[in-house]
Amino acid sequence: MSHSLLLKLREAKVKATGTVCDGRLGGACFSDKKKFQKKPRGSYEYVSDGRVNIVRWSDNNLVTCASNHDNVLPVKNVQRRVACKADKVLVSQPLMITNYIRGMGGADHMDHLLSAYRPRIKGKKWWWNLFINGLNIAVVAAWKLHSRVTPPSEALSHLNFRREVVHGLIRCISRQRLGGPTAPVPQCVRYDGVEHYLATATQGRCAYCGSNARKMCEKCGKRLHQLCFPL
């Protein structure tokens, strides 16, 4: 969100509050960021032009919030952990920040999950970061759906779900088995129902029952009996 956007929303009689980047403050002047970070937790400063109020608050990190309708005062007290203190203590929190956190339901859960296992692949193309971020969002959304439809005892953790996705992408293309010990076929590939064909092969152990078999799934690279193949 930016200062100019808040002004347009105000003209349209739309109330809005959101975080603001340092380059979109509309000329608002704050103290030096590095010096302000050294102040105690709960410190804040704000500016207003009569139409948009902007406040900077020191929490775990600096938070800059702007609103075209909300105020900074009265200041609330919230519990936070402070260095060299065993228990939580009360620190100041501007009213605008309090209302913003309450309105969005706490911490931004999506941003938290995206940053947990964010891909670190560098590229020279300007659109590369947008593409990678889009894939990252899709994986997080898929994991949330998986967690909702799967019983808690069978649901995968965020990290294990990403591993299954990677294994599925690696094994999704049919290729000739090179021999030697192989890892178990990922569940997403085993039951995807695509290009699984039973073909004649040299004799080997069935991946399901362990008996000798002369058939093999061309996609999975596992020997299977005719009766074991659907399983």
C-alpha positions as CSV (number, residue, x, y, z in Angstrom):
1,M,0.0,0.0,0.0
2,S,1.1,3.6,-0.7
3,H,0.3,7.1,0.4
4,S,-1.2,8.0,-3.0
5,L,-3.4,4.9,-3.0
6,L,-4.8,5.7,0.5
7,L,-5.7,9.2,-0.8
8,K,-7.6,7.8,-3.8
9,L,-9.4,5.3,-1.5
10,R,-10.3,8.2,0.8
11,E,-11.7,10.2,-2.1
12,A,-13.8,7.1,-2.9
13,K,-14.9,7.0,0.7
14,V,-13.2,3.6,1.3
15,K,-11.5,3.2,4.7
16,A,-8.2,1.4,4.5
17,T,-5.2,0.6,6.7
18,G,-2.0,-1.3,5.7
19,T,1.8,-1.5,5.9
20,V,3.8,0.9,3.8
21,C,7.3,0.5,2.3
22,D,9.8,3.3,3.0
23,G,9.7,4.5,-0.6
24,R,5.9,5.1,-0.6
25,L,5.5,7.4,2.3
26,G,4.4,10.4,0.2
27,G,7.3,12.6,1.5
28,A,6.6,11.8,5.2
29,C,9.8,12.4,7.2
30,F,10.8,10.0,10.0
31,S,14.0,9.8,12.0
32,D,17.0,7.8,10.8
33,K,15.9,4.1,10.5
34,K,19.2,2.7,12.1
35,K,18.9,5.1,15.1
36,F,15.3,4.3,15.6
37,Q,16.0,0.5,15.6
38,K,18.2,1.1,18.7
39,K,15.3,2.5,20.7
40,P,13.5,0.3,23.2
41,R,10.8,-2.1,22.0
42,G,7.4,-0.3,21.9
43,S,8.8,3.0,20.7
44,Y,6.9,4.8,18.0
45,E,6.7,8.0,16.0
46,Y,4.0,9.3,13.6
47,V,3.2,12.0,11.1
48,S,0.0,13.2,9.6
49,D,-1.1,15.5,6.8
50,G,-4.7,15.6,8.0
51,R,-5.8,13.0,5.5
52,V,-3.4,10.1,6.0
53,N,-1.8,9.1,9.3
54,I,1.5,7.2,9.2
55,V,3.1,5.5,12.2
56,R,6.4,3.7,12.7
57,W,6.5,1.3,15.6
58,S,9.4,-0.8,17.0
59,D,8.5,-4.4,17.5
60,N,10.6,-7.5,16.6
61,N,11.3,-5.5,13.5
62,L,10.2,-2.0,12.4
63,V,6.6,-1.7,11.3
64,T,5.4,1.2,9.3
65,C,1.6,1.5,9.0
66,A,-0.6,4.0,7.3
67,S,-4.3,4.7,7.4
68,N,-6.8,7.1,5.8
69,H,-9.2,6.8,8.7
70,D,-7.6,5.3,11.8
71,N,-5.7,7.2,14.5
72,V,-2.5,6.6,16.5
73,L,-3.9,7.6,19.8
74,P,-4.9,6.3,22.3
75,V,-1.9,4.0,22.7
76,K,-2.5,0.5,23.9
77,N,-0.3,-1.8,26.0
78,V,0.6,-5.3,24.7
79,Q,2.8,-8.1,26.1
80,R,6.1,-8.7,24.4
81,R,9.4,-10.4,25.3
82,V,12.3,-8.0,25.8
83,A,16.0,-8.7,26.0
84,C,17.4,-9.4,29.5
85,K,13.8,-10.1,30.8
86,A,12.7,-13.6,31.8
87,D,8.9,-12.8,31.5
88,K,6.9,-10.8,29.0
89,V,6.5,-7.1,29.8
90,L,4.0,-4.5,28.7
91,V,5.1,-2.3,25.8
92,S,3.3,0.5,24.0
93,Q,1.4,-0.2,20.7
94,P,-0.4,2.6,18.7
95,L,-4.1,2.1,18.2
96,M,-3.6,1.9,14.4
97,I,-1.3,-1.1,14.7
98,T,-3.6,-2.8,17.2
99,N,-6.6,-2.4,14.8
100,Y,-4.5,-3.5,11.8
101,I,-3.3,-6.7,13.6
102,R,-6.8,-7.5,14.8
103,G,-8.3,-7.0,11.4
104,M,-5.9,-9.2,9.5
105,G,-6.1,-12.0,12.2
106,G,-2.6,-11.8,13.6
107,A,0.7,-12.5,11.7
108,D,0.5,-12.9,8.0
109,H,0.4,-16.7,7.8
110,M,1.0,-16.9,4.1
111,D,4.2,-14.8,4.3
112,H,5.4,-16.9,7.2
113,L,4.9,-20.2,5.3
114,L,6.5,-18.8,2.1
115,S,9.6,-17.7,4.0
116,A,10.0,-21.0,5.7
117,Y,11.4,-22.9,2.6
118,R,11.8,-20.1,0.0
119,P,13.7,-21.2,-3.1
120,R,17.1,-19.5,-3.3
121,I,17.8,-19.7,-7.1
122,K,19.3,-16.6,-8.6
123,G,18.7,-15.6,-12.2
124,K,19.4,-12.7,-14.5
125,K,15.8,-12.4,-15.8
126,W,13.7,-9.8,-14.0
127,W,10.7,-12.1,-14.0
128,W,12.4,-15.0,-12.4
129,N,11.6,-14.0,-8.8
130,L,8.0,-13.5,-9.7
131,F,7.9,-17.0,-11.3
132,I,9.5,-18.7,-8.3
133,N,7.3,-16.9,-5.9
134,G,4.2,-18.0,-7.8
135,L,5.3,-21.6,-7.6
136,N,6.1,-21.2,-3.9
137,I,2.5,-19.8,-3.3
138,A,1.0,-22.8,-5.2
139,V,2.9,-25.3,-3.1
140,V,1.8,-23.6,0.2
141,A,-1.8,-23.5,-1.0
142,A,-1.6,-27.2,-2.0
143,W,-0.2,-28.1,1.4
144,K,-3.0,-26.3,3.2
145,L,-5.6,-28.1,1.1
146,H,-3.8,-31.4,1.8
147,S,-3.9,-30.7,5.6
148,R,-7.6,-30.0,5.4
149,V,-8.7,-33.1,3.5
150,T,-6.2,-35.6,5.1
151,P,-6.8,-37.0,8.6
152,P,-4.3,-35.5,11.1
153,S,-2.6,-38.9,11.6
154,E,-1.8,-39.2,7.9
155,A,-1.2,-35.5,7.0
156,L,2.4,-34.6,5.9
157,S,4.3,-31.8,7.5
158,H,5.1,-28.8,5.4
159,L,8.7,-30.0,4.7
160,N,7.7,-33.6,3.9
161,F,5.0,-32.3,1.5
162,R,7.6,-30.3,-0.4
163,R,9.8,-33.4,-0.6
164,E,6.9,-35.4,-2.0
165,V,6.3,-32.6,-4.6
166,V,10.0,-32.7,-5.6
167,H,10.1,-36.5,-5.8
168,G,6.9,-36.4,-7.9
169,L,8.4,-33.9,-10.4
170,I,11.6,-35.9,-10.7
171,R,9.8,-39.2,-11.3
172,C,6.9,-37.8,-13.5
173,I,8.8,-38.5,-16.8
174,S,9.1,-42.1,-17.8
175,R,12.7,-43.3,-18.1
176,Q,14.5,-46.5,-18.4
177,R,15.5,-48.1,-15.0
178,L,19.2,-48.0,-14.6
179,G,19.4,-51.0,-12.2
180,G,20.7,-51.2,-8.7
181,P,18.8,-50.2,-5.5
182,T,16.1,-47.6,-6.0
183,A,14.1,-45.4,-3.6
184,P,10.4,-46.1,-3.0
185,V,8.1,-44.6,-5.6
186,P,6.5,-41.3,-4.2
187,Q,2.8,-41.7,-3.4
188,C,1.9,-38.9,-5.8
189,V,3.5,-40.8,-8.7
190,R,2.4,-44.2,-7.7
191,Y,-1.3,-43.4,-7.7
192,D,-1.4,-40.6,-10.3
193,G,-2.9,-43.1,-12.9
194,V,-0.8,-41.7,-15.8
195,E,1.4,-43.8,-18.1
196,H,1.5,-46.9,-15.8
197,Y,1.9,-49.8,-18.2
198,L,2.9,-53.4,-17.3
199,A,5.5,-54.7,-19.6
200,T,7.6,-57.9,-19.9
201,A,11.0,-57.7,-18.1
202,T,13.8,-59.9,-16.8
203,Q,13.0,-61.9,-13.7
204,G,13.2,-60.1,-10.3
205,R,11.5,-59.6,-7.0
206,C,8.0,-58.2,-7.0
207,A,7.9,-54.8,-5.2
208,Y,4.6,-55.7,-3.5
209,C,4.8,-59.3,-2.5
210,G,8.5,-60.1,-2.8
211,S,8.1,-63.2,-5.1
212,N,9.8,-63.6,-8.4
213,A,8.1,-61.7,-11.2
214,R,8.6,-61.2,-15.0
215,K,6.5,-58.0,-15.4
216,M,7.5,-54.4,-14.6
217,C,5.7,-51.1,-14.5
218,E,7.4,-49.0,-17.2
219,K,6.9,-45.7,-15.3
220,C,7.8,-46.7,-11.8
221,G,10.6,-49.1,-12.8
222,K,9.3,-51.7,-10.3
223,R,8.7,-55.4,-11.0
224,L,5.1,-56.5,-10.2
225,H,2.9,-59.5,-10.8
226,Q,-0.3,-59.1,-12.8
227,L,-2.3,-59.3,-9.6
228,C,-0.1,-57.0,-7.6
229,F,0.0,-54.3,-10.3
230,P,-3.4,-52.6,-9.3
231,L,-2.2,-52.4,-5.7
